[in-house]
Structures are given as structure tokens and as C-alpha cells.
Amino acid sequence: MSDIIGSNPEVLGRKPIIKGTRIPVALIYELIGLNYSISEILEEYPHLNKEIVSKLLEI
């Protein structure tokens, strides 16, 4: 999973983020918990792609 999740002490205090973004992984899980579909998540964050969101759902 390290291919899509990273952390950096200078970005969000080292919280897990989606690599190449400042989007916390927890935010995507929160949206999923609120019953957002993958399509809705991609509308909110168009620089993500379906593959990334799908991989997060597999965790």
C-alpha cells in the first residue's frame, strides 16, 4: 500500500496522506463512511483517480 499512502512531517503533521497530494487518507474513509460513492469522491477530488480510491477500499 506504500505505493499510494505516504507521510511527511511537513505535510499535515505526518498524518497518512495519499501520495502526491495533501489529502488525508482518513478523509477518504470519512467520505466512504458517509456513503459517498467513488464517483462522488472523484467529483470532489478530481486529481485522484478511480484506481487510488479503489485501492483504499481494499484496505
MDTraj code that builds the backbone (N, CA, C; nanometers):
import mdtraj as md
import numpy as np

residues = "MET SER ASP ILE ILE GLY SER ASN PRO GLU VAL LEU GLY ARG LYS PRO ILE ILE LYS GLY THR ARG ILE PRO VAL ALA LEU ILE TYR GLU LEU ILE GLY LEU ASN TYR SER ILE SER GLU ILE LEU GLU GLU TYR PRO HIS LEU ASN LYS GLU ILE VAL SER LYS LEU LEU GLU ILE".split()
xyz = np.array([
    [0.0819, -0.1191, 0.0000],
    [0.0000, 0.0000, 0.0000],
    [0.0863, 0.1255, 0.0000],
    [0.2139, 0.1092, 0.0286],
    [0.3015, 0.2263, 0.0328],
    [0.3137, 0.2955, -0.1024],
    [0.2603, 0.2331, -0.2066],
    [0.2647, 0.2975, -0.3374],
    [0.1636, 0.4112, -0.3486],
    [0.0620, 0.4149, -0.2593],
    [-0.0350, 0.5245, -0.2654],
    [-0.0464, 0.6030, -0.1355],
    [0.0045, 0.5475, -0.0253],
    [-0.0044, 0.6161, 0.1038],
    [0.1353, 0.6543, 0.1501],
    [0.1473, 0.7773, 0.1947],
    [0.2746, 0.8240, 0.2457],
    [0.2523, 0.9174, 0.3630],
    [0.3614, 0.9652, 0.4189],
    [0.3524, 1.0671, 0.5237],
    [0.4777, 1.1521, 0.5162],
    [0.4642, 1.2727, 0.5628],
    [0.5735, 1.3683, 0.5570],
    [0.5571, 1.4585, 0.6787],
    [0.6626, 1.4776, 0.7560],
    [0.6496, 1.5608, 0.8755],
    [0.6095, 1.7049, 0.8447],
    [0.6288, 1.7477, 0.7223],
    [0.5948, 1.8848, 0.6857],
    [0.4560, 1.8966, 0.6219],
    [0.3873, 1.7840, 0.6079],
    [0.2529, 1.7842, 0.5489],
    [0.1572, 1.7212, 0.6499],
    [0.0673, 1.8008, 0.7010],
    [-0.0356, 1.7549, 0.7945],
    [0.0218, 1.6811, 0.9156],
    [0.1381, 1.7226, 0.9601],
    [0.1956, 1.6648, 1.0812],
    [0.2195, 1.5152, 1.0741],
    [0.2582, 1.4676, 0.9585],
    [0.2911, 1.3270, 0.9341],
    [0.1701, 1.2338, 0.9326],
    [0.0490, 1.2881, 0.9237],
    [-0.0682, 1.2012, 0.9100],
    [-0.0609, 1.1317, 0.7745],
    [-0.1128, 1.0100, 0.7651],
    [-0.1113, 0.9402, 0.6359],
    [-0.1894, 1.0191, 0.5304],
    [-0.1253, 1.0376, 0.4173],
    [-0.1865, 1.1102, 0.3060],
    [-0.1764, 1.0258, 0.1792],
    [-0.2548, 1.0619, 0.0813],
    [-0.2419, 0.9991, -0.0491],
    [-0.1216, 1.0641, -0.1161],
    [-0.0261, 0.9816, -0.1553],
    [0.0982, 1.0336, -0.2128],
    [0.0711, 1.1300, -0.3269],
    [0.1501, 1.2366, -0.3297],
    [0.1381, 1.3360, -0.4345],
    [0.0275, 1.4369, -0.4091],
    [-0.0382, 1.4248, -0.2930],
    [-0.1454, 1.5171, -0.2583],
    [-0.1283, 1.5607, -0.1132],
    [-0.2182, 1.6447, -0.0689],
    [-0.2267, 1.6792, 0.0728],
    [-0.3573, 1.6246, 0.1301],
    [-0.4137, 1.5245, 0.0643],
    [-0.5416, 1.4675, 0.1056],
    [-0.5163, 1.3570, 0.2085],
    [-0.5686, 1.3752, 0.3301],
    [-0.5511, 1.2702, 0.4313],
    [-0.6316, 1.1453, 0.3943],
    [-0.5717, 1.0314, 0.4179],
    [-0.6396, 0.9047, 0.3927],
    [-0.7683, 0.8990, 0.4760],
    [-0.7620, 0.9488, 0.5983],
    [-0.8792, 0.9469, 0.6863],
    [-0.9975, 1.0213, 0.6248],
    [-0.9712, 1.1252, 0.5491],
    [-1.0796, 1.2000, 0.4855],
    [-1.1542, 1.1132, 0.3850],
    [-1.0813, 1.0361, 0.3083],
    [-1.1462, 0.9492, 0.2093],
    [-1.2307, 0.8438, 0.2813],
    [-1.1771, 0.7870, 0.3911],
    [-1.2552, 0.6899, 0.4683],
    [-1.3782, 0.7545, 0.5305],
    [-1.3658, 0.8791, 0.5715],
    [-1.4808, 0.9505, 0.6265],
    [-1.5895, 0.9666, 0.5202],
    [-1.5489, 1.0036, 0.4003],
    [-1.6457, 1.0182, 0.2911],
    [-1.7137, 0.8852, 0.2595],
    [-1.6352, 0.7789, 0.2609],
    [-1.6919, 0.6457, 0.2366],
    [-1.7926, 0.6124, 0.3470],
    [-1.7588, 0.6468, 0.4711],
    [-1.8499, 0.6243, 0.5829],
    [-1.9781, 0.7052, 0.5714],
    [-1.9709, 0.8161, 0.5000],
    [-2.0891, 0.8990, 0.4762],
    [-2.1644, 0.8555, 0.3504],
    [-2.1279, 0.7373, 0.3006],
    [-2.1929, 0.6762, 0.1831],
    [-2.1671, 0.7495, 0.0526],
    [-2.0545, 0.8197, 0.0425],
    [-2.0157, 0.8773, -0.0862],
    [-1.9757, 0.7620, -0.1776],
    [-2.0152, 0.7701, -0.3021],
    [-1.9715, 0.6705, -0.3998],
    [-1.8324, 0.7111, -0.4503],
    [-1.7684, 0.6193, -0.5177],
    [-1.6386, 0.6517, -0.5768],
    [-1.6533, 0.7695, -0.6724],
    [-1.7598, 0.7704, -0.7491],
    [-1.7835, 0.8807, -0.8437],
    [-1.7952, 1.0144, -0.7715],
    [-1.8649, 1.0162, -0.6588],
    [-1.8805, 1.1408, -0.5826],
    [-1.7478, 1.1868, -0.5237],
    [-1.6673, 1.0923, -0.4775],
    [-1.5348, 1.1277, -0.4242],
    [-1.4497, 1.1880, -0.5354],
    [-1.4555, 1.1273, -0.6527],
    [-1.3766, 1.1780, -0.7655],
    [-1.4262, 1.3145, -0.8117],
    [-1.5547, 1.3424, -0.7953],
    [-1.6065, 1.4757, -0.8280],
    [-1.5499, 1.5795, -0.7313],
    [-1.5400, 1.5425, -0.6034],
    [-1.4870, 1.6329, -0.5019],
    [-1.3349, 1.6511, -0.5153],
    [-1.2673, 1.5449, -0.5562],
    [-1.1205, 1.5456, -0.5665],
    [-1.0804, 1.4930, -0.7047],
    [-1.0981, 1.5730, -0.8088],
    [-1.0761, 1.5255, -0.9459],
    [-0.9319, 1.4865, -0.9770],
    [-0.8356, 1.5285, -0.8965],
    [-0.6975, 1.4897, -0.9237],
    [-0.6670, 1.3492, -0.8724],
    [-0.7626, 1.2864, -0.8003],
    [-0.7500, 1.1448, -0.7671],
    [-0.8025, 1.0650, -0.8853],
    [-0.7791, 0.9364, -0.8811],
    [-0.8376, 0.8526, -0.9861],
    [-0.9040, 0.7312, -0.9231],
    [-0.9836, 0.6639, -1.0023],
    [-1.0627, 0.5506, -0.9533],
    [-0.9736, 0.4416, -0.8939],
    [-0.8575, 0.4193, -0.9526],
    [-0.7663, 0.3151, -0.9048],
    [-0.7217, 0.3435, -0.7609],
    [-0.6876, 0.4679, -0.7318],
    [-0.6425, 0.5041, -0.5967],
    [-0.7543, 0.4816, -0.4962],
    [-0.8724, 0.5312, -0.5261],
    [-0.9848, 0.5170, -0.4327],
    [-1.0201, 0.3695, -0.4158],
    [-1.0175, 0.2944, -0.5215],
    [-1.0475, 0.1524, -0.5135],
    [-0.9457, 0.0795, -0.4266],
    [-0.8188, 0.1138, -0.4391],
    [-0.7155, 0.0511, -0.3549],
    [-0.7381, 0.0822, -0.2082],
    [-0.7809, 0.2047, -0.1776],
    [-0.8084, 0.2398, -0.0391],
    [-0.9254, 0.1582, 0.0157],
    [-1.0211, 0.1272, -0.0683],
    [-1.1356, 0.0469, -0.0245],
    [-1.0954, -0.0981, 0.0066],
    [-0.9851, -0.1429, -0.0506],
    [-0.9383, -0.2799, -0.0282],
    [-0.8690, -0.2969, 0.1070],
    [-0.8303, -0.1873, 0.1674],
    [-0.7543, -0.1948, 0.2938],
    [-0.8475, -0.2342, 0.4062],
])
top = md.Topology()
chain = top.add_chain()
for i, resn in enumerate(residues, 1):
    res = top.add_residue(resn, chain, resSeq=i)
    for name in ("N", "CA", "C"):
        top.add_atom(name, md.element.get_by_symbol(name[0]), res)
traj = md.Trajectory(xyz[None], top)
